[in-house]
Amino acid sequence: MSDQDILIRNAIGQLLSEKTGAAVISMKESIAELLSRTSAALMDDSLLDLLLEMAEVRGIMVALDV
């Protein structure tokens, strides 16, 4: 796993921790927030899948509003 992947994984965890208690979060807003936090140029599909998986573990649904 690259350093950028680790950074994004950590940013996803932090973002979801901040959303604890939310039933649904916006994929579009979450991506924008993650891009600003990590300074990543793009997020590939595997990282979007990771966001969905990590949210599911925390009981948070992600609205696919991209």
Predicted model as a PDB file, atoms N, CA, C, CB and O in Angstrom, pLDDT in the B-factor column:
MODEL        1                                                                  
ATOM      1  N   MET A   1       0.851  -1.174   0.000  1.00 67.00           N  
ATOM      2  CA  MET A   1       0.000   0.000   0.000  1.00 67.00           C  
ATOM      3  C   MET A   1       0.896   1.236   0.000  1.00 67.00           C  
ATOM      4  CB  MET A   1      -0.968  -0.001   1.226  1.00 67.00           C  
ATOM      5  O   MET A   1       1.851   1.326   0.771  1.00 67.00           O  
ATOM      6  N   SER A   2       0.577   2.169  -0.862  1.00 76.00           N  
ATOM      7  CA  SER A   2       1.392   3.378  -0.971  1.00 76.00           C  
ATOM      8  C   SER A   2       1.107   4.335   0.188  1.00 76.00           C  
ATOM      9  CB  SER A   2       1.132   4.080  -2.315  1.00 76.00           C  
ATOM     10  O   SER A   2       0.107   4.205   0.894  1.00 76.00           O  
ATOM     11  N   ASP A   3       2.002   5.286   0.360  1.00 81.00           N  
ATOM     12  CA  ASP A   3       1.810   6.290   1.414  1.00 81.00           C  
ATOM     13  C   ASP A   3       0.521   7.068   1.200  1.00 81.00           C  
ATOM     14  CB  ASP A   3       3.002   7.256   1.462  1.00 81.00           C  
ATOM     15  O   ASP A   3      -0.173   7.399   2.161  1.00 81.00           O  
ATOM     16  N   GLN A   4       0.196   7.364  -0.065  1.00 75.00           N  
ATOM     17  CA  GLN A   4      -1.022   8.118  -0.346  1.00 75.00           C  
ATOM     18  C   GLN A   4      -2.256   7.281   0.012  1.00 75.00           C  
ATOM     19  CB  GLN A   4      -1.068   8.544  -1.836  1.00 75.00           C  
ATOM     20  O   GLN A   4      -3.233   7.822   0.530  1.00 75.00           O  
ATOM     21  N   ASP A   5      -2.226   5.979  -0.254  1.00 77.00           N  
ATOM     22  CA  ASP A   5      -3.342   5.115   0.108  1.00 77.00           C  
ATOM     23  C   ASP A   5      -3.546   5.088   1.621  1.00 77.00           C  
ATOM     24  CB  ASP A   5      -3.109   3.698  -0.419  1.00 77.00           C  
ATOM     25  O   ASP A   5      -4.679   5.105   2.102  1.00 77.00           O  
ATOM     26  N   ILE A   6      -2.448   5.047   2.363  1.00 85.00           N  
ATOM     27  CA  ILE A   6      -2.524   5.059   3.828  1.00 85.00           C  
ATOM     28  C   ILE A   6      -3.108   6.383   4.303  1.00 85.00           C  
ATOM     29  CB  ILE A   6      -1.124   4.829   4.458  1.00 85.00           C  
ATOM     30  O   ILE A   6      -3.946   6.405   5.204  1.00 85.00           O  
ATOM     31  N   LEU A   7      -2.674   7.476   3.704  1.00 84.00           N  
ATOM     32  CA  LEU A   7      -3.187   8.793   4.050  1.00 84.00           C  
ATOM     33  C   LEU A   7      -4.692   8.868   3.790  1.00 84.00           C  
ATOM     34  CB  LEU A   7      -2.451   9.881   3.254  1.00 84.00           C  
ATOM     35  O   LEU A   7      -5.442   9.382   4.620  1.00 84.00           O  
ATOM     36  N   ILE A   8      -5.128   8.362   2.649  1.00 83.00           N  
ATOM     37  CA  ILE A   8      -6.552   8.400   2.313  1.00 83.00           C  
ATOM     38  C   ILE A   8      -7.345   7.495   3.238  1.00 83.00           C  
ATOM     39  CB  ILE A   8      -6.776   7.989   0.853  1.00 83.00           C  
ATOM     40  O   ILE A   8      -8.437   7.862   3.671  1.00 83.00           O  
ATOM     41  N   ARG A   9      -6.815   6.317   3.550  1.00 88.00           N  
ATOM     42  CA  ARG A   9      -7.489   5.399   4.485  1.00 88.00           C  
ATOM     43  C   ARG A   9      -7.674   6.080   5.848  1.00 88.00           C  
ATOM     44  CB  ARG A   9      -6.671   4.076   4.645  1.00 88.00           C  
ATOM     45  O   ARG A   9      -8.745   5.993   6.449  1.00 88.00           O  
ATOM     46  N   ASN A  10      -6.638   6.750   6.325  1.00 92.00           N  
ATOM     47  CA  ASN A  10      -6.726   7.455   7.601  1.00 92.00           C  
ATOM     48  C   ASN A  10      -7.723   8.606   7.523  1.00 92.00           C  
ATOM     49  CB  ASN A  10      -5.349   7.978   8.017  1.00 92.00           C  
ATOM     50  O   ASN A  10      -8.475   8.841   8.469  1.00 92.00           O  
ATOM     51  N   ALA A  11      -7.734   9.325   6.402  1.00 92.00           N  
ATOM     52  CA  ALA A  11      -8.668  10.441   6.229  1.00 92.00           C  
ATOM     53  C   ALA A  11     -10.106   9.936   6.195  1.00 92.00           C  
ATOM     54  CB  ALA A  11      -8.348  11.221   4.939  1.00 92.00           C  
ATOM     55  O   ALA A  11     -11.001  10.583   6.739  1.00 92.00           O  
ATOM     56  N   ILE A  12     -10.339   8.783   5.559  1.00 93.00           N  
ATOM     57  CA  ILE A  12     -11.680   8.198   5.538  1.00 93.00           C  
ATOM     58  C   ILE A  12     -12.111   7.847   6.961  1.00 93.00           C  
ATOM     59  CB  ILE A  12     -11.718   6.937   4.631  1.00 93.00           C  
ATOM     60  O   ILE A  12     -13.238   8.136   7.364  1.00 93.00           O  
ATOM     61  N   GLY A  13     -11.216   7.229   7.711  1.00 94.00           N  
ATOM     62  CA  GLY A  13     -11.535   6.881   9.094  1.00 94.00           C  
ATOM     63  C   GLY A  13     -11.880   8.100   9.923  1.00 94.00           C  
ATOM     64  O   GLY A  13     -12.831   8.078  10.704  1.00 94.00           O  
ATOM     65  N   GLN A  14     -11.110   9.162   9.758  1.00 95.00           N  
ATOM     66  CA  GLN A  14     -11.360  10.394  10.506  1.00 95.00           C  
ATOM     67  C   GLN A  14     -12.690  11.019  10.082  1.00 95.00           C  
ATOM     68  CB  GLN A  14     -10.206  11.397  10.297  1.00 95.00           C  
ATOM     69  O   GLN A  14     -13.476  11.449  10.926  1.00 95.00           O  
ATOM     70  N   LEU A  15     -12.937  11.067   8.783  1.00 94.00           N  
ATOM     71  CA  LEU A  15     -14.190  11.637   8.279  1.00 94.00           C  
ATOM     72  C   LEU A  15     -15.383  10.876   8.835  1.00 94.00           C  
ATOM     73  CB  LEU A  15     -14.217  11.616   6.739  1.00 94.00           C  
ATOM     74  O   LEU A  15     -16.352  11.481   9.293  1.00 94.00           O  
ATOM     75  N   LEU A  16     -15.315   9.549   8.796  1.00 95.00           N  
ATOM     76  CA  LEU A  16     -16.434   8.750   9.296  1.00 95.00           C  
ATOM     77  C   LEU A  16     -16.590   8.885  10.804  1.00 95.00           C  
ATOM     78  CB  LEU A  16     -16.243   7.285   8.925  1.00 95.00           C  
ATOM     79  O   LEU A  16     -17.710   8.840  11.313  1.00 95.00           O  
ATOM     80  N   SER A  17     -15.507   9.047  11.514  1.00 95.00           N  
ATOM     81  CA  SER A  17     -15.593   9.261  12.957  1.00 95.00           C  
ATOM     82  C   SER A  17     -16.340  10.553  13.263  1.00 95.00           C  
ATOM     83  CB  SER A  17     -14.190   9.298  13.583  1.00 95.00           C  
ATOM     84  O   SER A  17     -17.113  10.624  14.218  1.00 95.00           O  
ATOM     85  N   GLU A  18     -16.105  11.556  12.453  1.00 94.00           N  
ATOM     86  CA  GLU A  18     -16.791  12.844  12.632  1.00 94.00           C  
ATOM     87  C   GLU A  18     -18.280  12.733  12.303  1.00 94.00           C  
ATOM     88  CB  GLU A  18     -16.141  13.923  11.750  1.00 94.00           C  
ATOM     89  O   GLU A  18     -19.089  13.524  12.788  1.00 94.00           O  
ATOM     90  N   LYS A  19     -18.635  11.754  11.482  1.00 92.00           N  
ATOM     91  CA  LYS A  19     -20.033  11.576  11.058  1.00 92.00           C  
ATOM     92  C   LYS A  19     -20.760  10.548  11.911  1.00 92.00           C  
ATOM     93  CB  LYS A  19     -20.091  11.155   9.593  1.00 92.00           C  
ATOM     94  O   LYS A  19     -21.874  10.148  11.572  1.00 92.00           O  
ATOM     95  N   THR A  20     -20.155  10.111  13.014  1.00 88.00           N  
ATOM     96  CA  THR A  20     -20.785   9.125  13.884  1.00 88.00           C  
ATOM     97  C   THR A  20     -22.179   9.590  14.256  1.00 88.00           C  
ATOM     98  CB  THR A  20     -19.939   8.883  15.150  1.00 88.00           C  
ATOM     99  O   THR A  20     -22.381  10.728  14.678  1.00 88.00           O  
ATOM    100  N   GLY A  21     -23.123   8.703  14.097  1.00 90.00           N  
ATOM    101  CA  GLY A  21     -24.511   9.030  14.393  1.00 90.00           C  
ATOM    102  C   GLY A  21     -25.303   9.412  13.161  1.00 90.00           C  
ATOM    103  O   GLY A  21     -26.534   9.408  13.191  1.00 90.00           O  
ATOM    104  N   ALA A  22     -24.616   9.745  12.074  1.00 91.00           N  
ATOM    105  CA  ALA A  22     -25.315  10.079  10.835  1.00 91.00           C  
ATOM    106  C   ALA A  22     -25.818   8.796  10.189  1.00 91.00           C  
ATOM    107  CB  ALA A  22     -24.389  10.862   9.860  1.00 91.00           C  
ATOM    108  O   ALA A  22     -25.091   7.804  10.127  1.00 91.00           O  
ATOM    109  N   ALA A  23     -27.050   8.809   9.711  1.00 93.00           N  
ATOM    110  CA  ALA A  23     -27.598   7.628   9.047  1.00 93.00           C  
ATOM    111  C   ALA A  23     -27.076   7.525   7.620  1.00 93.00           C  
ATOM    112  CB  ALA A  23     -29.133   7.671   9.048  1.00 93.00           C  
ATOM    113  O   ALA A  23     -26.800   6.433   7.124  1.00 93.00           O  
ATOM    114  N   VAL A  24     -26.944   8.681   6.965  1.00 96.00           N  
ATOM    115  CA  VAL A  24     -26.522   8.722   5.561  1.00 96.00           C  
ATOM    116  C   VAL A  24     -25.579   9.898   5.368  1.00 96.00           C  
ATOM    117  CB  VAL A  24     -27.750   8.834   4.601  1.00 96.00           C  
ATOM    118  O   VAL A  24     -25.799  10.982   5.907  1.00 96.00           O  
ATOM    119  N   ILE A  25     -24.518   9.668   4.589  1.00 96.00           N  
ATOM    120  CA  ILE A  25     -23.626  10.758   4.200  1.00 96.00           C  
ATOM    121  C   ILE A  25     -23.583  10.821   2.674  1.00 96.00           C  
ATOM    122  CB  ILE A  25     -22.188  10.561   4.799  1.00 96.00           C  
ATOM    123  O   ILE A  25     -23.873   9.837   1.993  1.00 96.00           O  
ATOM    124  N   SER A  26     -23.227  11.959   2.161  1.00 95.00           N  
ATOM    125  CA  SER A  26     -23.155  12.188   0.725  1.00 95.00           C  
ATOM    126  C   SER A  26     -21.803  11.728   0.178  1.00 95.00           C  
ATOM    127  CB  SER A  26     -23.387  13.674   0.406  1.00 95.00           C  
ATOM    128  O   SER A  26     -20.757  12.107   0.704  1.00 95.00           O  
ATOM    129  N   MET A  27     -21.827  10.921  -0.867  1.00 92.00           N  
ATOM    130  CA  MET A  27     -20.588  10.497  -1.516  1.00 92.00           C  
ATOM    131  C   MET A  27     -19.872  11.712  -2.099  1.00 92.00           C  
ATOM    132  CB  MET A  27     -20.875   9.449  -2.624  1.00 92.00           C  
ATOM    133  O   MET A  27     -18.654  11.842  -1.973  1.00 92.00           O  
ATOM    134  N   LYS A  28     -20.629  12.596  -2.735  1.00 90.00           N  
ATOM    135  CA  LYS A  28     -20.052  13.783  -3.367  1.00 90.00           C  
ATOM    136  C   LYS A  28     -19.345  14.663  -2.337  1.00 90.00           C  
ATOM    137  CB  LYS A  28     -21.144  14.589  -4.089  1.00 90.00           C  
ATOM    138  O   LYS A  28     -18.206  15.081  -2.549  1.00 90.00           O  
ATOM    139  N   GLU A  29     -20.016  14.940  -1.233  1.00 92.00           N  
ATOM    140  CA  GLU A  29     -19.418  15.769  -0.187  1.00 92.00           C  
ATOM    141  C   GLU A  29     -18.242  15.065   0.476  1.00 92.00           C  
ATOM    142  CB  GLU A  29     -20.464  16.134   0.863  1.00 92.00           C  
ATOM    143  O   GLU A  29     -17.241  15.700   0.806  1.00 92.00           O  
ATOM    144  N   SER A  30     -18.359  13.766   0.669  1.00 92.00           N  
ATOM    145  CA  SER A  30     -17.277  13.005   1.294  1.00 92.00           C  
ATOM    146  C   SER A  30     -16.029  13.005   0.422  1.00 92.00           C  
ATOM    147  CB  SER A  30     -17.724  11.568   1.567  1.00 92.00           C  
ATOM    148  O   SER A  30     -14.917  13.158   0.928  1.00 92.00           O  
ATOM    149  N   ILE A  31     -16.204  12.835  -0.874  1.00 87.00           N  
ATOM    150  CA  ILE A  31     -15.063  12.849  -1.796  1.00 87.00           C  
ATOM    151  C   ILE A  31     -14.401  14.218  -1.776  1.00 87.00           C  
ATOM    152  CB  ILE A  31     -15.509  12.486  -3.234  1.00 87.00           C  
ATOM    153  O   ILE A  31     -13.176  14.315  -1.703  1.00 87.00           O  
ATOM    154  N   ALA A  32     -15.202  15.273  -1.840  1.00 87.00           N  
ATOM    155  CA  ALA A  32     -14.647  16.629  -1.818  1.00 87.00           C  
ATOM    156  C   ALA A  32     -13.853  16.860  -0.535  1.00 87.00           C  
ATOM    157  CB  ALA A  32     -15.772  17.680  -1.946  1.00 87.00           C  
ATOM    158  O   ALA A  32     -12.769  17.441  -0.562  1.00 87.00           O  
ATOM    159  N   GLU A  33     -14.398  16.403   0.577  1.00 89.00           N  
ATOM    160  CA  GLU A  33     -13.714  16.563   1.868  1.00 89.00           C  
ATOM    161  C   GLU A  33     -12.415  15.764   1.894  1.00 89.00           C  
ATOM    162  CB  GLU A  33     -14.631  16.120   3.027  1.00 89.00           C  
ATOM    163  O   GLU A  33     -11.385  16.260   2.351  1.00 89.00           O  
ATOM    164  N   LEU A  34     -12.465  14.532   1.404  1.00 86.00           N  
ATOM    165  CA  LEU A  34     -11.262  13.699   1.392  1.00 86.00           C  
ATOM    166  C   LEU A  34     -10.184  14.276   0.481  1.00 86.00           C  
ATOM    167  CB  LEU A  34     -11.606  12.284   0.951  1.00 86.00           C  
ATOM    168  O   LEU A  34      -9.001  14.249   0.820  1.00 86.00           O  
ATOM    169  N   LEU A  35     -10.588  14.791  -0.663  1.00 83.00           N  
ATOM    170  CA  LEU A  35      -9.614  15.396  -1.581  1.00 83.00           C  
ATOM    171  C   LEU A  35      -8.958  16.618  -0.956  1.00 83.00           C  
ATOM    172  CB  LEU A  35     -10.290  15.785  -2.902  1.00 83.00           C  
ATOM    173  O   LEU A  35      -7.761  16.843  -1.136  1.00 83.00           O  
ATOM    174  N   SER A  36      -9.738  17.410  -0.219  1.00 85.00           N  
ATOM    175  CA  SER A  36      -9.145  18.592   0.418  1.00 85.00           C  
ATOM    176  C   SER A  36      -8.233  18.205   1.579  1.00 85.00           C  
ATOM    177  CB  SER A  36     -10.245  19.535   0.914  1.00 85.00           C  
ATOM    178  O   SER A  36      -7.219  18.862   1.814  1.00 85.00           O  
ATOM    179  N   ARG A  37      -8.580  17.154   2.299  1.00 84.00           N  
ATOM    180  CA  ARG A  37      -7.769  16.719   3.441  1.00 84.00           C  
ATOM    181  C   ARG A  37      -6.459  16.071   3.012  1.00 84.00           C  
ATOM    182  CB  ARG A  37      -8.556  15.748   4.296  1.00 84.00           C  
ATOM    183  O   ARG A  37      -5.440  16.207   3.689  1.00 84.00           O  
ATOM    184  N   THR A  38      -6.489  15.368   1.886  1.00 82.00           N  
ATOM    185  CA  THR A  38      -5.331  14.576   1.491  1.00 82.00           C  
ATOM    186  C   THR A  38      -4.523  15.206   0.370  1.00 82.00           C  
ATOM    187  CB  THR A  38      -5.773  13.215   1.074  1.00 82.00           C  
ATOM    188  O   THR A  38      -3.417  14.751   0.078  1.00 82.00           O  
ATOM    189  N   SER A  39      -5.046  16.229  -0.255  1.00 76.00           N  
ATOM    190  CA  SER A  39      -4.409  16.856  -1.416  1.00 76.00           C  
ATOM    191  C   SER A  39      -4.213  15.863  -2.552  1.00 76.00           C  
ATOM    192  CB  SER A  39      -3.067  17.459  -1.021  1.00 76.00           C  
ATOM    193  O   SER A  39      -3.340  16.047  -3.400  1.00 76.00           O  
ATOM    194  N   ALA A  40      -5.026  14.809  -2.569  1.00 68.00           N  
ATOM    195  CA  ALA A  40      -4.961  13.825  -3.655  1.00 68.00           C  
ATOM    196  C   ALA A  40      -5.580  14.437  -4.905  1.00 68.00           C  
ATOM    197  CB  ALA A  40      -5.693  12.495  -3.265  1.00 68.00           C  
ATOM    198  O   ALA A  40      -6.530  15.215  -4.822  1.00 68.00           O  
ATOM    199  N   ALA A  41      -5.039  14.084  -6.045  1.00 60.00           N  
ATOM    200  CA  ALA A  41      -5.559  14.604  -7.300  1.00 60.00           C  
ATOM    201  C   ALA A  41      -6.850  13.888  -7.683  1.00 60.00           C  
ATOM    202  CB  ALA A  41      -4.517  14.458  -8.413  1.00 60.00           C  
ATOM    203  O   ALA A  41      -7.809  14.519  -8.127  1.00 60.00           O  
ATOM    204  N   LEU A  42      -6.869  12.587  -7.512  1.00 65.00           N  
ATOM    205  CA  LEU A  42      -8.032  11.781  -7.874  1.00 65.00           C  
ATOM    206  C   LEU A  42      -8.200  10.651  -6.877  1.00 65.00           C  
ATOM    207  CB  LEU A  42      -7.896  11.223  -9.305  1.00 65.00           C  
ATOM    208  O   LEU A  42      -7.252  10.246  -6.204  1.00 65.00           O  
ATOM    209  N   MET A  43      -9.405  10.158  -6.796  1.00 67.00           N  
ATOM    210  CA  MET A  43      -9.637   8.951  -6.010  1.00 67.00           C  
ATOM    211  C   MET A  43     -10.046   7.859  -6.975  1.00 67.00           C  
ATOM    212  CB  MET A  43     -10.728   9.174  -4.901  1.00 67.00           C  
ATOM    213  O   MET A  43     -10.983   8.044  -7.752  1.00 67.00           O  
ATOM    214  N   ASP A  44      -9.365   6.725  -6.945  1.00 68.00           N  
ATOM    215  CA  ASP A  44      -9.737   5.649  -7.847  1.00 68.00           C  
ATOM    216  C   ASP A  44     -10.859   4.809  -7.249  1.00 68.00           C  
ATOM    217  CB  ASP A  44      -8.526   4.772  -8.162  1.00 68.00           C  
ATOM    218  O   ASP A  44     -11.233   4.984  -6.089  1.00 68.00           O  
ATOM    219  N   ASP A  45     -11.390   3.891  -8.062  1.00 79.00           N  
ATOM    220  CA  ASP A  45     -12.544   3.095  -7.637  1.00 79.00           C  
ATOM    221  C   ASP A  45     -12.273   2.268  -6.388  1.00 79.00           C  
ATOM    222  CB  ASP A  45     -12.971   2.184  -8.753  1.00 79.00           C  
ATOM    223  O   ASP A  45     -13.172   2.082  -5.568  1.00 79.00           O  
ATOM    224  N   SER A  46     -11.064   1.773  -6.230  1.00 73.00           N  
ATOM    225  CA  SER A  46     -10.777   0.953  -5.050  1.00 73.00           C  
ATOM    226  C   SER A  46     -10.889   1.780  -3.776  1.00 73.00           C  
ATOM    227  CB  SER A  46      -9.375   0.330  -5.154  1.00 73.00           C  
ATOM    228  O   SER A  46     -11.316   1.261  -2.744  1.00 73.00           O  
ATOM    229  N   LEU A  47     -10.519   3.043  -3.826  1.00 75.00           N  
ATOM    230  CA  LEU A  47     -10.631   3.896  -2.647  1.00 75.00           C  
ATOM    231  C   LEU A  47     -12.076   4.317  -2.393  1.00 75.00           C  
ATOM    232  CB  LEU A  47      -9.750   5.129  -2.806  1.00 75.00           C  
ATOM    233  O   LEU A  47     -12.483   4.497  -1.245  1.00 75.00           O  
ATOM    234  N   LEU A  48     -12.843   4.471  -3.458  1.00 84.00           N  
ATOM    235  CA  LEU A  48     -14.270   4.741  -3.277  1.00 84.00           C  
ATOM    236  C   LEU A  48     -14.939   3.525  -2.635  1.00 84.00           C  
ATOM    237  CB  LEU A  48     -14.948   5.089  -4.637  1.00 84.00           C  
ATOM    238  O   LEU A  48     -15.796   3.662  -1.762  1.00 84.00           O  
ATOM    239  N   ASP A  49     -14.532   2.333  -3.083  1.00 87.00           N  
ATOM    240  CA  ASP A  49     -15.042   1.105  -2.471  1.00 87.00           C  
ATOM    241  C   ASP A  49     -14.667   1.050  -0.992  1.00 87.00           C  
ATOM    242  CB  ASP A  49     -14.496  -0.135  -3.208  1.00 87.00           C  
ATOM    243  O   ASP A  49     -15.462   0.621  -0.156  1.00 87.00           O  
ATOM    244  N   LEU A  50     -13.459   1.485  -0.682  1.00 87.00           N  
ATOM    245  CA  LEU A  50     -13.003   1.501   0.707  1.00 87.00           C  
ATOM    246  C   LEU A  50     -13.882   2.429   1.548  1.00 87.00           C  
ATOM    247  CB  LEU A  50     -11.525   1.944   0.785  1.00 87.00           C  
ATOM    248  O   LEU A  50     -14.240   2.087   2.675  1.00 87.00           O  
ATOM    249  N   LEU A  51     -14.229   3.589   1.015  1.00 91.00           N  
ATOM    250  CA  LEU A  51     -15.126   4.506   1.717  1.00 91.00           C  
ATOM    251  C   LEU A  51     -16.455   3.819   2.003  1.00 91.00           C  
ATOM    252  CB  LEU A  51     -15.351   5.793   0.892  1.00 91.00           C  
ATOM    253  O   LEU A  51     -16.977   3.907   3.114  1.00 91.00           O  
ATOM    254  N   LEU A  52     -16.999   3.137   1.002  1.00 93.00           N  
ATOM    255  CA  LEU A  52     -18.273   2.446   1.178  1.00 93.00           C  
ATOM    256  C   LEU A  52     -18.162   1.337   2.226  1.00 93.00           C  
ATOM    257  CB  LEU A  52     -18.749   1.864  -0.158  1.00 93.00           C  
ATOM    258  O   LEU A  52     -19.041   1.192   3.075  1.00 93.00           O  
ATOM    259  N   GLU A  53     -17.088   0.563   2.167  1.00 93.00           N  
ATOM    260  CA  GLU A  53     -16.892  -0.532   3.120  1.00 93.00           C  
ATOM    261  C   GLU A  53     -16.714  -0.018   4.540  1.00 93.00           C  
ATOM    262  CB  GLU A  53     -15.686  -1.369   2.722  1.00 93.00           C  
ATOM    263  O   GLU A  53     -17.306  -0.550   5.479  1.00 93.00           O  
ATOM    264  N   MET A  54     -15.897   1.016   4.693  1.00 93.00           N  
ATOM    265  CA  MET A  54     -15.642   1.550   6.026  1.00 93.00           C  
ATOM    266  C   MET A  54     -16.901   2.184   6.604  1.00 93.00           C  
ATOM    267  CB  MET A  54     -14.504   2.574   5.983  1.00 93.00           C  
ATOM    268  O   MET A  54     -17.147   2.088   7.807  1.00 93.00           O  
ATOM    269  N   ALA A  55     -17.697   2.828   5.760  1.00 95.00           N  
ATOM    270  CA  ALA A  55     -18.949   3.418   6.226  1.00 95.00           C  
ATOM    271  C   ALA A  55     -19.924   2.320   6.648  1.00 95.00           C  
ATOM    272  CB  ALA A  55     -19.577   4.303   5.126  1.00 95.00           C  
ATOM    273  O   ALA A  55     -20.607   2.447   7.665  1.00 95.00           O  
ATOM    274  N   GLU A  56     -19.986   1.248   5.869  1.00 94.00           N  
ATOM    275  CA  GLU A  56     -20.896   0.150   6.196  1.00 94.00           C  
ATOM    276  C   GLU A  56     -20.552  -0.460   7.551  1.00 94.00           C  
ATOM    277  CB  GLU A  56     -20.849  -0.928   5.106  1.00 94.00           C  
ATOM    278  O   GLU A  56     -21.446  -0.762   8.341  1.00 94.00           O  
ATOM    279  N   VAL A  57     -19.267  -0.643   7.820  1.00 93.00           N  
ATOM    280  CA  VAL A  57     -18.843  -1.200   9.107  1.00 93.00           C  
ATOM    281  C   VAL A  57     -19.322  -0.322  10.251  1.00 93.00           C  
ATOM    282  CB  VAL A  57     -17.313  -1.349   9.157  1.00 93.00           C  
ATOM    283  O   VAL A  57     -19.650  -0.821  11.328  1.00 93.00           O  
ATOM    284  N   ARG A  58     -19.363   0.981  10.021  1.00 93.00           N  
ATOM    285  CA  ARG A  58     -19.790   1.915  11.067  1.00 93.00           C  
ATOM    286  C   ARG A  58     -21.301   2.145  11.066  1.00 93.00           C  
ATOM    287  CB  ARG A  58     -19.076   3.241  10.898  1.00 93.00           C  
ATOM    288  O   ARG A  58     -21.808   2.939  11.858  1.00 93.00           O  
ATOM    289  N   GLY A  59     -22.019   1.455  10.181  1.00 93.00           N  
ATOM    290  CA  GLY A  59     -23.466   1.589  10.130  1.00 93.00           C  
ATOM    291  C   GLY A  59     -23.939   2.854   9.453  1.00 93.00           C  
ATOM    292  O   GLY A  59     -25.059   3.308   9.690  1.00 93.00           O  
ATOM    293  N   ILE A  60     -23.089   3.435   8.604  1.00 94.00           N  
ATOM    294  CA  ILE A  60     -23.436   4.666   7.894  1.00 94.00           C  
ATOM    295  C   ILE A  60     -23.656   4.327   6.423  1.00 94.00           C  
ATOM    296  CB  ILE A  60     -22.318   5.757   8.059  1.00 94.00           C  
ATOM    297  O   ILE A  60     -22.805   3.700   5.792  1.00 94.00           O  
ATOM    298  N   MET A  61     -24.786   4.736   5.887  1.00 95.00           N  
ATOM    299  CA  MET A  61     -25.039   4.549   4.455  1.00 95.00           C  
ATOM    300  C   MET A  61     -24.453   5.734   3.700  1.00 95.00           C  
ATOM    301  CB  MET A  61     -26.571   4.402   4.161  1.00 95.00           C  
ATOM    302  O   MET A  61     -24.399   6.850   4.216  1.00 95.00           O  
ATOM    303  N   VAL A  62     -24.014   5.477   2.467  1.00 94.00           N  
ATOM    304  CA  VAL A  62     -23.443   6.528   1.631  1.00 94.00           C  
ATOM    305  C   VAL A  62     -24.372   6.734   0.445  1.00 94.00           C  
ATOM    306  CB  VAL A  62     -21.991   6.167   1.161  1.00 94.00           C  
ATOM    307  O   VAL A  62     -24.622   5.803  -0.320  1.00 94.00           O  
ATOM    308  N   ALA A  63     -24.884   7.948   0.290  1.00 94.00           N  
ATOM    309  CA  ALA A  63     -25.740   8.286  -0.842  1.00 94.00           C  
ATOM    310  C   ALA A  63     -24.851   8.434  -2.076  1.00 94.00           C  
ATOM    311  CB  ALA A  63     -26.562   9.600  -0.568  1.00 94.00           C  
ATOM    312  O   ALA A  63     -23.925   9.245  -2.086  1.00 94.00           O  
ATOM    313  N   LEU A  64     -25.135   7.654  -3.106  1.00 88.00           N  
ATOM    314  CA  LEU A  64     -24.334   7.679  -4.321  1.00 88.00           C  
ATOM    315  C   LEU A  64     -24.798   8.834  -5.204  1.00 88.00           C  
ATOM    316  CB  LEU A  64     -24.435   6.328  -5.078  1.00 88.00           C  
ATOM    317  O   LEU A  64     -25.443   8.624  -6.231  1.00 88.00           O  
ATOM    318  N   ASP A  65     -24.468  10.031  -4.800  1.00 86.00           N  
ATOM    319  CA  ASP A  65     -24.901  11.254  -5.477  1.00 86.00           C  
ATOM    320  C   ASP A  65     -23.793  11.904  -6.285  1.00 86.00           C  
ATOM    321  CB  ASP A  65     -25.427  12.240  -4.469  1.00 86.00           C  
ATOM    322  O   ASP A  65     -23.817  13.111  -6.522  1.00 86.00           O  
ATOM    323  N   VAL A  66     -22.835  11.117  -6.703  1.00 68.00           N  
ATOM    324  CA  VAL A  66     -21.665  11.641  -7.435  1.00 68.00           C  
ATOM    325  C   VAL A  66     -22.087  12.082  -8.805  1.00 68.00           C  
ATOM    326  CB  VAL A  66     -20.541  10.587  -7.540  1.00 68.00           C  
ATOM    327  O   VAL A  66     -21.259  12.554  -9.584  1.00 68.00           O  
TER     328      VAL A  66                                                      
ENDMDL                                                                          
END                                                                             
